[in-house]
Amino acid sequence: MHIDLKGKKAAVTGSTAGIGKAIAEGLARAGAAVIINGRGENRVAAALEELRERVPTADITGISADLATAEGADDFAARAGDVDILINNVGTAKPKPFLELTDRDWRDLFELNVMSGVRMTRHHLPAMTKRGWGRVIFVSSESALAIPVDMIDYGMTKTAQLAISRGIAESVAGTGVTVNAVLPGPTNSEIMSNWMQATAASEGITQAEAEQRFLKTMRPTSLLGRFTTTDEIANMVVYLCSEQASGTTGAALRVDGGVLRQIA
């Protein structure tokens, strides 16, 4: 299968590292013009330099904006212009017991993980439907369906993304715009890698050993038996952005290594 996204313009939120950067690279390699995003100018500049070295023929630009705020989302939208492909990837997680979560913890995570995608989609969707073509993808998580007890707030935001993506897909039925969600499992993203490195250092083991311990204790249903790579997540996303995926919308597609014990 040859995926050709030449002539398409994509925006990938939260794409200075990890899954977001891998998606940006994948879209660029498929021929799309890509806008990456991060909160800090230095992070955006460093990611741009790296991506341009990896895909020297690509059209890759960057916008620094805090999408956890309405002002930041408006600024990004004004500078980005219309896009054909929107990847709502920005988000974070921090393990914390439920009884220690404050109202501010809940609000801050919701603003970043959920409202960023709501705001970006609300801005770009009308032009997509008017053109009769568009792709919107929410990067959710297997934690949307298997809520982690140490990150209940995170699980809530990921479940919310599934409801939002399905609802938006139904709202644009028949327009040529598809809206889907992708559910990664444990992945060697920047956040997870940092956690595993810290765990390995504190326990005097290797990162690979820390990852295996995590899988055995926290995700024992994994069929893959390892963390997925960011490229493996990106491959699914790039496919969903293609013309070949025009028949897939309103779906939640798993790239979780078989963690979720379900067949649908």
Secondary structure, 3 states (H helix, E strand, C coil): CCCCCCCCEEEECCCCCHHHHHHHHHHHHCCCEEEEEECCHHHHHHHHHHHHHHCCCCCEEEEECCCCCHHHHHHHHHHHCCCCEEEECCCCCCCCCHHHCCHHHHHHHHHHHHHHHHHHHHHHHHHHHHHCCEEEEEECCHHHCCCCCCCHHHHHHHHHHHHHHHHHHHHCCCCCEEEEEEEECCECCHHHHHHHHHHHHHHCCCHHHHHHHHHHHHCCCCCCCCCECHHHHHHHHHHHHCHHHCCCCCCEEEECCCCCCCCC
